[in-house]
Amino acid sequence: TALGLWLLWQSNPDLEHWKQLALDGRALLEANPWALILAVATLPAVGFPASALLILFGIVLGPRYGIVNATLLAITALAICSIWSYLLSAGPLRELLKTFVLRDRTLPTLTPQNALRIGLILRITPGIPYCLQNVALGVIGLDFKTFLFVSLPVQSLYVIGFVVTGGAIFEGQVGLAITGFAILVVIILATRLVRSRTSKLNAG
């Protein structure tokens, strides 16, 4: 990412050029909000950073629809992304993904007793990209109801944090921006705590 940004800057090291390009891009997305909604519903499943899209969601759609409605739209779009990528991973693409994407990664064996715990661990473990989380949860055969239970609440909290932060920063609402950032910090700390306690229980 850093290399890509550096190369872009070297292609035209003019700050005003990039400012104008950003303003033009924002105006284009404001005129076509469906494009940003479609991006959140598709691109994170193939590796594009969801956080960047969600911040952009707050910047572009927050002023137009209000931060609450923009957040609800983002939650819905990311939920759609999670669901379709999970269904493909659990169904027609399962063997292909297991062979060429997960490769030699060791996957846990599910039982009725550990399915919820394993699903939650995979969803909140730091360092696992969003797209690989969906693939892994589908490939290991986590049932759809449990998938929704371990995915939607955690994802919704992240969406709230990123959308609120992006929208507030662009509008100059410092207090709201701090609130959004605080939500993200609390989520990160909470997931680490849950992960730590779960690891201790497994070790015990």
Phi and psi in degrees as GROMACS dihedral restraints (atoms count N, CA, C in turn):
[ dihedral_restraints ]
;  ai    aj    ak    al  type     phi  dphi    fc
    3     4     5     6     1   -61.2    20    10
    4     5     6     7     1   -41.9    20    10
    6     7     8     9     1   -63.2    20    10
    7     8     9    10     1   -42.4    20    10
    9    10    11    12     1   -61.8    20    10
   10    11    12    13     1   -42.4    20    10
   12    13    14    15     1   -64.9    20    10
   13    14    15    16     1   -39.8    20    10
   15    16    17    18     1   -64.0    20    10
   16    17    18    19     1   -42.3    20    10
   18    19    20    21     1   -64.6    20    10
   19    20    21    22     1   -39.3    20    10
   21    22    23    24     1   -62.9    20    10
   22    23    24    25     1   -42.6    20    10
   24    25    26    27     1   -64.5    20    10
   25    26    27    28     1   -40.1    20    10
   27    28    29    30     1   -65.5    20    10
   28    29    30    31     1   -28.5    20    10
   30    31    32    33     1   -69.7    20    10
   31    32    33    34     1   -25.6    20    10
   33    34    35    36     1  -160.6    20    10
   34    35    36    37     1    84.2    20    10
   36    37    38    39     1   -78.1    20    10
   37    38    39    40     1    59.2    20    10
   39    40    41    42     1  -127.7    20    10
   40    41    42    43     1   110.7    20    10
   42    43    44    45     1   -60.2    20    10
   43    44    45    46     1   -39.3    20    10
   45    46    47    48     1   -63.7    20    10
   46    47    48    49     1   -34.6    20    10
   48    49    50    51     1   -61.1    20    10
   49    50    51    52     1   -45.6    20    10
   51    52    53    54     1   -72.5    20    10
   52    53    54    55     1   -32.8    20    10
   54    55    56    57     1   -62.8    20    10
   55    56    57    58     1   -45.4    20    10
   57    58    59    60     1   -66.4    20    10
   58    59    60    61     1   -38.4    20    10
   60    61    62    63     1   -62.8    20    10
   61    62    63    64     1   -40.1    20    10
   63    64    65    66     1   -65.5    20    10
   64    65    66    67     1   -41.3    20    10
   66    67    68    69     1   -65.8    20    10
   67    68    69    70     1   -39.7    20    10
   69    70    71    72     1   -64.8    20    10
   70    71    72    73     1   -41.5    20    10
   72    73    74    75     1   -63.8    20    10
   73    74    75    76     1   -41.3    20    10
   75    76    77    78     1   -63.2    20    10
   76    77    78    79     1   -43.4    20    10
   78    79    80    81     1   -62.5    20    10
   79    80    81    82     1   -38.7    20    10
   81    82    83    84     1   -64.3    20    10
   82    83    84    85     1   -43.4    20    10
   84    85    86    87     1   -70.8    20    10
   85    86    87    88     1   -34.5    20    10
   87    88    89    90     1   -63.2    20    10
   88    89    90    91     1   -36.7    20    10
   90    91    92    93     1   -76.8    20    10
   91    92    93    94     1   -21.7    20    10
   93    94    95    96     1  -132.3    20    10
   94    95    96    97     1    67.4    20    10
   96    97    98    99     1   -61.1    20    10
   97    98    99   100     1   -25.7    20    10
   99   100   101   102     1   -59.3    20    10
  100   101   102   103     1   -30.7    20    10
  102   103   104   105     1   -66.1    20    10
  103   104   105   106     1   -39.8    20    10
  105   106   107   108     1   -71.7    20    10
  106   107   108   109     1   -39.2    20    10
  108   109   110   111     1   -61.8    20    10
  109   110   111   112     1   -44.3    20    10
  111   112   113   114     1   -62.6    20    10
  112   113   114   115     1   -38.7    20    10
  114   115   116   117     1   -62.2    20    10
  115   116   117   118     1   -44.3    20    10
  117   118   119   120     1   -67.2    20    10
  118   119   120   121     1   -31.2    20    10
  120   121   122   123     1   -79.4    20    10
  121   122   123   124     1    -9.1    20    10
  123   124   125   126     1  -129.3    20    10
  124   125   126   127     1   -51.3    20    10
  126   127   128   129     1   -63.5    20    10
  127   128   129   130     1   -38.5    20    10
  129   130   131   132     1   -59.5    20    10
  130   131   132   133     1   -26.9    20    10
  132   133   134   135     1   -70.4    20    10
  133   134   135   136     1   -17.3    20    10
  135   136   137   138     1  -112.1    20    10
  136   137   138   139     1    16.4    20    10
  138   139   140   141     1   107.4    20    10
  139   140   141   142     1    -5.3    20    10
  141   142   143   144     1   -71.9    20    10
  142   143   144   145     1   137.5    20    10
  144   145   146   147     1   -60.1    20    10
  145   146   147   148     1   116.7    20    10
  147   148   149   150     1   -64.9    20    10
  148   149   150   151     1   -34.9    20    10
  150   151   152   153     1   -60.4    20    10
  151   152   153   154     1   -41.7    20    10
  153   154   155   156     1   -63.0    20    10
  154   155   156   157     1   -42.4    20    10
  156   157   158   159     1   -66.1    20    10
  157   158   159   160     1   -38.4    20    10
  159   160   161   162     1   -70.1    20    10
  160   161   162   163     1   -38.4    20    10
  162   163   164   165     1   -62.7    20    10
  163   164   165   166     1   -43.5    20    10
  165   166   167   168     1   -61.8    20    10
  166   167   168   169     1   -35.7    20    10
  168   169   170   171     1   -57.8    20    10
  169   170   171   172     1   -47.2    20    10
  171   172   173   174     1   -64.9    20    10
  172   173   174   175     1   -39.1    20    10
  174   175   176   177     1   -66.8    20    10
  175   176   177   178     1   -43.6    20    10
  177   178   179   180     1   -86.6    20    10
  178   179   180   181     1   -48.4    20    10
  180   181   182   183     1   -94.4    20    10
  181   182   183   184     1   -19.0    20    10
  183   184   185   186     1   -57.8    20    10
  184   185   186   187     1   -53.1    20    10
  186   187   188   189     1   -63.8    20    10
  187   188   189   190     1   -28.4    20    10
  189   190   191   192     1   -81.2    20    10
  190   191   192   193     1   -44.8    20    10
  192   193   194   195     1  -108.1    20    10
  193   194   195   196     1    -6.7    20    10
  195   196   197   198     1    92.3    20    10
  196   197   198   199     1   146.5    20    10
  198   199   200   201     1   -65.5    20    10
  199   200   201   202     1   -33.1    20    10
  201   202   203   204     1   -66.7    20    10
  202   203   204   205     1   -49.9    20    10
  204   205   206   207     1   -64.7    20    10
  205   206   207   208     1   -38.0    20    10
  207   208   209   210     1   -63.5    20    10
  208   209   210   211     1   -40.0    20    10
  210   211   212   213     1   -64.5    20    10
  211   212   213   214     1   -43.4    20    10
  213   214   215   216     1   -62.9    20    10
  214   215   216   217     1   -40.1    20    10
  216   217   218   219     1   -63.2    20    10
  217   218   219   220     1   -41.6    20    10
  219   220   221   222     1   -67.0    20    10
  220   221   222   223     1   -41.1    20    10
  222   223   224   225     1   -59.8    20    10
  223   224   225   226     1   -44.5    20    10
  225   226   227   228     1   -64.1    20    10
  226   227   228   229     1   -44.4    20    10
  228   229   230   231     1   -63.6    20    10
  229   230   231   232     1   -43.7    20    10
  231   232   233   234     1   -70.2    20    10
  232   233   234   235     1   -32.6    20    10
  234   235   236   237     1   -63.6    20    10
  235   236   237   238     1   -41.5    20    10
  237   238   239   240     1   -61.2    20    10
  238   239   240   241     1   -42.8    20    10
  240   241   242   243     1   -59.5    20    10
  241   242   243   244     1   -45.6    20    10
  243   244   245   246     1   -62.8    20    10
  244   245   246   247     1   -43.4    20    10
  246   247   248   249     1   -67.3    20    10
  247   248   249   250     1   -47.9    20    10
  249   250   251   252     1   -69.4    20    10
  250   251   252   253     1   -34.9    20    10
  252   253   254   255     1   -71.3    20    10
  253   254   255   256     1   -35.0    20    10
  255   256   257   258     1   -65.1    20    10
  256   257   258   259     1   -45.7    20    10
  258   259   260   261     1   -62.6    20    10
  259   260   261   262     1   -39.5    20    10
  261   262   263   264     1   -66.2    20    10
  262   263   264   265     1   -40.1    20    10
  264   265   266   267     1   -69.7    20    10
  265   266   267   268     1   -34.2    20    10
  267   268   269   270     1   -84.1    20    10
  268   269   270   271     1   -15.0    20    10
  270   271   272   273     1  -116.0    20    10
  271   272   273   274     1  -109.3    20    10
  273   274   275   276     1   -64.8    20    10
  274   275   276   277     1   -25.6    20    10
  276   277   278   279     1  -102.0    20    10
  277   278   279   280     1     9.5    20    10
  279   280   281   282     1   -58.8    20    10
  280   281   282   283     1   -52.7    20    10
  282   283   284   285     1   -67.5    20    10
  283   284   285   286     1   -37.5    20    10
  285   286   287   288     1   -64.3    20    10
  286   287   288   289     1   -45.5    20    10
  288   289   290   291     1   -66.9    20    10
  289   290   291   292     1   -38.1    20    10
  291   292   293   294     1   -63.2    20    10
  292   293   294   295     1   -36.4    20    10
  294   295   296   297     1   -81.0    20    10
  295   296   297   298     1   -44.2    20    10
  297   298   299   300     1  -105.0    20    10
  298   299   300   301     1   -16.9    20    10
  300   301   302   303     1  -106.6    20    10
  301   302   303   304     1   -54.7    20    10
  303   304   305   306     1   -78.3    20    10
  304   305   306   307     1   -27.1    20    10
  306   307   308   309     1    51.5    20    10
  307   308   309   310     1  -119.1    20    10
  309   310   311   312     1   -91.5    20    10
  310   311   312   313     1     9.9    20    10
  312   313   314   315     1   -64.1    20    10
  313   314   315   316     1   135.6    20    10
  315   316   317   318     1   -79.6    20    10
  316   317   318   319     1   122.0    20    10
  318   319   320   321     1  -102.5    20    10
  319   320   321   322     1   141.5    20    10
  321   322   323   324     1   -71.4    20    10
  322   323   324   325     1   155.6    20    10
  324   325   326   327     1   -95.2    20    10
  325   326   327   328     1   127.0    20    10
  327   328   329   330     1   -86.2    20    10
  328   329   330   331     1   143.0    20    10
  330   331   332   333     1  -132.4    20    10
  331   332   333   334     1   163.7    20    10
  333   334   335   336     1   -57.5    20    10
  334   335   336   337     1   -25.4    20    10
  336   337   338   339     1   -82.4    20    10
  337   338   339   340     1   -31.5    20    10
  339   340   341   342     1  -110.0    20    10
  340   341   342   343     1    -0.4    20    10
  342   343   344   345     1   -58.9    20    10
  343   344   345   346     1   -47.1    20    10
  345   346   347   348     1   -63.9    20    10
  346   347   348   349     1   -43.8    20    10
  348   349   350   351     1   -65.2    20    10
  349   350   351   352     1   -44.8    20    10
  351   352   353   354     1   -65.8    20    10
  352   353   354   355     1   -41.5    20    10
  354   355   356   357     1   -60.5    20    10
  355   356   357   358     1   -42.1    20    10
  357   358   359   360     1   -67.5    20    10
  358   359   360   361     1   -40.7    20    10
  360   361   362   363     1   -61.3    20    10
  361   362   363   364     1   -45.5    20    10
  363   364   365   366     1   -63.8    20    10
  364   365   366   367     1   -34.1    20    10
  366   367   368   369     1   -74.6    20    10
  367   368   369   370     1   -32.0    20    10
  369   370   371   372     1  -107.5    20    10
  370   371   372   373     1    -3.9    20    10
  372   373   374   375     1   -65.9    20    10
  373   374   375   376     1   124.2    20    10
  375   376   377   378     1   -62.3    20    10
  376   377   378   379     1   143.7    20    10
  378   379   380   381     1    96.1    20    10
  379   380   381   382     1   -15.3    20    10
  381   382   383   384     1   -89.8    20    10
  382   383   384   385     1   115.7    20    10
  384   385   386   387     1   -59.1    20    10
  385   386   387   388     1   151.0    20    10
  387   388   389   390     1   -53.3    20    10
  388   389   390   391     1   -44.9    20    10
  390   391   392   393     1   -64.7    20    10
  391   392   393   394     1   -38.0    20    10
  393   394   395   396     1   -71.5    20    10
  394   395   396   397     1   -29.2    20    10
  396   397   398   399     1   -59.9    20    10
  397   398   399   400     1   -48.5    20    10
  399   400   401   402     1   -63.1    20    10
  400   401   402   403     1   -41.9    20    10
  402   403   404   405     1   -62.0    20    10
  403   404   405   406     1   -48.7    20    10
  405   406   407   408     1   -62.7    20    10
  406   407   408   409     1   -43.1    20    10
  408   409   410   411     1   -64.6    20    10
  409   410   411   412     1   -33.2    20    10
  411   412   413   414     1   -75.4    20    10
  412   413   414   415     1   -43.3    20    10
  414   415   416   417     1   -66.0    20    10
  415   416   417   418     1   -38.0    20    10
  417   418   419   420     1   -74.3    20    10
  418   419   420   421     1    -8.3    20    10
  420   421   422   423     1    87.5    20    10
  421   422   423   424     1    25.2    20    10
  423   424   425   426     1   -62.7    20    10
  424   425   426   427     1   130.7    20    10
  426   427   428   429     1   -68.3    20    10
  427   428   429   430     1   156.2    20    10
  429   430   431   432     1   -61.8    20    10
  430   431   432   433     1   -41.6    20    10
  432   433   434   435     1   -61.8    20    10
  433   434   435   436     1   -44.3    20    10
  435   436   437   438     1   -67.9    20    10
  436   437   438   439     1   -37.4    20    10
  438   439   440   441     1   -57.5    20    10
  439   440   441   442     1   -47.0    20    10
  441   442   443   444     1   -63.4    20    10
  442   443   444   445     1   -39.1    20    10
  444   445   446   447     1   -65.5    20    10
  445   446   447   448     1   -38.1    20    10
  447   448   449   450     1   -88.1    20    10
  448   449   450   451     1   -13.2    20    10
  450   451   452   453     1  -100.5    20    10
  451   452   453   454     1   -54.3    20    10
  453   454   455   456     1   -63.0    20    10
  454   455   456   457     1   -44.6    20    10
  456   457   458   459     1   -62.7    20    10
  457   458   459   460     1   -45.1    20    10
  459   460   461   462     1   -64.5    20    10
  460   461   462   463     1   -46.8    20    10
  462   463   464   465     1   -63.3    20    10
  463   464   465   466     1   -38.7    20    10
  465   466   467   468     1   -62.0    20    10
  466   467   468   469     1   -39.9    20    10
  468   469   470   471     1   -64.7    20    10
  469   470   471   472     1   -42.5    20    10
  471   472   473   474     1   -62.8    20    10
  472   473   474   475     1   -42.5    20    10
  474   475   476   477     1   -59.3    20    10
  475   476   477   478     1   -46.4    20    10
  477   478   479   480     1   -57.0    20    10
  478   479   480   481     1   -47.8    20    10
  480   481   482   483     1   -59.8    20    10
  481   482   483   484     1   -48.3    20    10
  483   484   485   486     1   -71.3    20    10
  484   485   486   487     1   -43.9    20    10
  486   487   488   489     1   -66.1    20    10
  487   488   489   490     1   -45.1    20    10
  489   490   491   492     1   -62.7    20    10
  490   491   492   493     1   -43.6    20    10
  492   493   494   495     1   -62.9    20    10
  493   494   495   496     1   -47.5    20    10
  495   496   497   498     1   -61.8    20    10
  496   497   498   499     1   -47.7    20    10
  498   499   500   501     1   -64.4    20    10
  499   500   501   502     1   -40.0    20    10
  501   502   503   504     1   -70.3    20    10
  502   503   504   505     1   -41.3    20    10
  504   505   506   507     1   -61.6    20    10
  505   506   507   508     1   -44.1    20    10
  507   508   509   510     1   -67.0    20    10
  508   509   510   511     1   -34.7    20    10
  510   511   512   513     1   -86.4    20    10
  511   512   513   514     1    -3.4    20    10
  513   514   515   516     1    75.7    20    10
  514   515   516   517     1    20.8    20    10
  516   517   518   519     1   -91.1    20    10
  517   518   519   520     1    89.0    20    10
  519   520   521   522     1   -62.0    20    10
  520   521   522   523     1   -43.8    20    10
  522   523   524   525     1   -60.5    20    10
  523   524   525   526     1   -44.0    20    10
  525   526   527   528     1   -68.3    20    10
  526   527   528   529     1   -36.6    20    10
  528   529   530   531     1   -62.6    20    10
  529   530   531   532     1   -42.1    20    10
  531   532   533   534     1   -63.4    20    10
  532   533   534   535     1   -39.4    20    10
  534   535   536   537     1   -60.7    20    10
  535   536   537   538     1   -46.6    20    10
  537   538   539   540     1   -61.9    20    10
  538   539   540   541     1   -43.0    20    10
  540   541   542   543     1   -65.0    20    10
  541   542   543   544     1   -39.6    20    10
  543   544   545   546     1   -62.9    20    10
  544   545   546   547     1   -37.7    20    10
  546   547   548   549     1   -59.9    20    10
  547   548   549   550     1   -44.1    20    10
  549   550   551   552     1   -63.6    20    10
  550   551   552   553     1   -41.7    20    10
  552   553   554   555     1   -63.5    20    10
  553   554   555   556     1   -43.9    20    10
  555   556   557   558     1   -63.0    20    10
  556   557   558   559     1   -41.6    20    10
  558   559   560   561     1   -61.4    20    10
  559   560   561   562     1   -46.4    20    10
  561   562   563   564     1   -61.6    20    10
  562   563   564   565     1   -45.6    20    10
  564   565   566   567     1   -64.8    20    10
  565   566   567   568     1   -40.6    20    10
  567   568   569   570     1   -65.7    20    10
  568   569   570   571     1   -41.9    20    10
  570   571   572   573     1   -66.6    20    10
  571   572   573   574     1   -36.0    20    10
  573   574   575   576     1   -66.5    20    10
  574   575   576   577     1   -38.4    20    10
  576   577   578   579     1   -65.5    20    10
  577   578   579   580     1   -45.4    20    10
  579   580   581   582     1   -62.7    20    10
  580   581   582   583     1   -43.0    20    10
  582   583   584   585     1   -61.1    20    10
  583   584   585   586     1   -43.5    20    10
  585   586   587   588     1   -63.7    20    10
  586   587   588   589     1   -45.6    20    10
  588   589   590   591     1   -67.0    20    10
  589   590   591   592     1   -38.0    20    10
  591   592   593   594     1   -65.1    20    10
  592   593   594   595     1   -40.4    20    10
  594   595   596   597     1   -63.5    20    10
  595   596   597   598     1   -38.5    20    10
  597   598   599   600     1   -66.8    20    10
  598   599   600   601     1   -38.6    20    10
  600   601   602   603     1   -66.6    20    10
  601   602   603   604     1   -39.6    20    10
  603   604   605   606     1   -65.9    20    10
  604   605   606   607     1   -38.3    20    10
  606   607   608   609     1   -67.9    20    10
  607   608   609   610     1   -34.3    20    10
